[in-house]
């Protein structure tokens, strides 16, 4: 009977670690998806961010940024840096 309790404890420990790892990977996937959405539709992302702070988006600047590869690359790099921490 004692061995069965040990097996149950071991299984519960494995289950807890697996649950923690799953949550870790889900969080990473959500961050990556959010960044991909910003890259896919940067004007919408900028407008959403501006609205959050009660600011007005300058359309000319927004359009210029969407054509700037370094801006889009910066979005990706920021997320990659966050995921490395």
Protein Blocks (a to p, Z undefined) as FASTA:
>chain_A
ZZmmmmmmmmmmmmmmmmmmmmmmmmmmmmmmmmmmmmmmmmlmmmmmmmmnopacdfkl
mmmmmmmmklmmmmmmmmmmmmmZZ
